[in-house]
Amino acid sequence: MTKEDSSNNLRTPKEFDFTTGDFRRIRSLIYKRAGITLADSKEEMVYSRIARRLRATGYKDFGTYLDRLEGGKMENEWESFTNALTTNLTSFFRESQHFPILAEHARKKRGDGLFTVWCSASSTGEEPYSIAIILCEAFNSLKPPVQIIATDIDTNVLKTAANGVYTSDKVEKMAQDRLKKFFLNGKGKQAGMVRARQELRDLITYRQVNLLENNWPIRGPFDAIFCRNVMIYFDKPTQGKILSRFAPLMKPDGLLFAGHSENFTYVTNDFKLAGKTVYKLSSPSAGASGRPVENTEKSADT
Ligand SMILES: C[S@@+](CC[C@H](N)C(=O)[O-])C[C@H]1O[C@@H](n2cnc3c(N)ncnc32)[C@H](O)[C@@H]1O
């Protein structure tokens, strides 16, 4: 069972007592830690996901577990707590209208050195691999001058992404020639699985990055930033702050790709719409020049 389909029915008798106070406490902790806002309707989902952490750590009630977590008595548990509460739904070539735009942008920049992409909420890897495939096709090479950095707050999904192994149903909608070119079929115990080819995996570097943190270990400048279907979990001030930190990491003509239900127009003056859910810098001079830039909240030079 995946995290995504694990919520219990409201009337299911509960293994652990779970009060609205416990829910609110968890909601406030994950908001502070990851910026994720959880609606009241997520109470059952939260119960089922954190109940698993109680089982794994041996605690018998939510109150004690949360006291220990907040009291700094289980430093490592924060990672599992956070991983448990993220929603990682993704797919290959999701929101497919973005990929021809990316390909076109890359073709225009052929001969300009490395084409750089930051995939900032990469989940289990389907998004960065889709980007890598499109860029191999745009440069007509399995070793294109491309560098993709793929990040997520959730350390479990990053492991899955780096491994690049998927069940065949995940790629069933992919064109056969793409599938043949970019994936290997599993044999024996791996039958029914596919693995992204080494060349594709070599184009992507994975790192844990919490978009809420002040110091991102990220160096621009980027030709494209993908930030899709993660801002929906953040409130508007948080979205605005993140966007203002993306701006100096973009190349002056860089593109920012957003999710289908994410509208940044009323959140930022740094970016303007350049197509459906695609943005570019309002003022290209706000982007990075040719030199590498790191993003920290205090100063782009530190
Ligand atoms: C719904 S998935 C979207 C995946 C992919 N971008 C797509 O559009 O298919 C959202 C991802 O955002 C990640 N996420 C949530 N909060 C985050 C944060 N504060 N910093 C970085 N990633 C975060 C989650 O772990 C999850 O993998």
The ligand as an SDF file (V2000), in Angstrom:
LIG
                    3D

 27 29  0  0  0  0  0  0  0  0999 V2000
    2.7910   15.9910   -5.4070 C   0  0  0  0  0  0  0  0  0  0  0  0
    4.5300   15.7740   -5.4680 S   0  0  0  0  0  0  0  0  0  0  0  0
    4.9140   16.5600   -7.0200 C   0  0  0  0  0  0  0  0  0  0  0  0
    5.9940   15.8340   -7.7480 C   0  0  0  0  0  0  0  0  0  0  0  0
    6.3550   16.4120   -9.1230 C   0  0  0  0  0  0  0  0  0  0  0  0
    6.9060   17.7430   -9.0020 N   0  0  0  0  0  0  0  0  0  0  0  0
    5.1770   16.4270  -10.0460 C   0  0  0  0  0  0  0  0  0  0  0  0
    4.6300   17.4910  -10.3380 O   0  0  0  0  0  0  0  0  0  0  0  0
    4.7560   15.3440  -10.4810 O   0  0  0  0  0  0  0  0  0  0  0  0
    5.0830   17.0000   -4.2720 C   0  0  0  0  0  0  0  0  0  0  0  0
    6.5090   16.7820   -3.7850 C   0  0  0  0  0  0  0  0  0  0  0  0
    6.9040   17.9270   -3.0400 O   0  0  0  0  0  0  0  0  0  0  0  0
    7.7240   17.4940   -1.9690 C   0  0  0  0  0  0  0  0  0  0  0  0
    7.7580   18.5400   -0.9200 N   0  0  0  0  0  0  0  0  0  0  0  0
    6.7980   18.8510   -0.0030 C   0  0  0  0  0  0  0  0  0  0  0  0
    7.2210   19.8310    0.8140 N   0  0  0  0  0  0  0  0  0  0  0  0
    8.4660   20.1670    0.3970 C   0  0  0  0  0  0  0  0  0  0  0  0
    9.4270   21.1110    0.8480 C   0  0  0  0  0  0  0  0  0  0  0  0
    9.2000   21.9130    1.9000 N   0  0  0  0  0  0  0  0  0  0  0  0
   10.6040   21.1870    0.1960 N   0  0  0  0  0  0  0  0  0  0  0  0
   10.8640   20.3790   -0.8630 C   0  0  0  0  0  0  0  0  0  0  0  0
   10.0060   19.4500   -1.3220 N   0  0  0  0  0  0  0  0  0  0  0  0
    8.8140   19.3490   -0.6950 C   0  0  0  0  0  0  0  0  0  0  0  0
    7.0850   16.1950   -1.5270 C   0  0  0  0  0  0  0  0  0  0  0  0
    7.9720   15.3830   -0.8010 O   0  0  0  0  0  0  0  0  0  0  0  0
    6.6520   15.5950   -2.8580 C   0  0  0  0  0  0  0  0  0  0  0  0
    7.5920   14.6610   -3.3440 O   0  0  0  0  0  0  0  0  0  0  0  0
  1  2  1  0
  2  3  1  0
  2 10  1  0
  3  4  1  0
  4  5  1  0
  5  6  1  0
  5  7  1  0
  7  8  2  0
  7  9  1  0
 10 11  1  0
 11 12  1  0
 11 26  1  0
 12 13  1  0
 13 14  1  0
 13 24  1  0
 14 15  1  0
 14 23  1  0
 15 16  2  0
 16 17  1  0
 17 18  1  0
 17 23  2  0
 18 19  1  0
 18 20  2  0
 20 21  1  0
 21 22  2  0
 22 23  1  0
 24 25  1  0
 24 26  1  0
 26 27  1  0
M  CHG  2   2   1   9  -1
M  END
$$$$
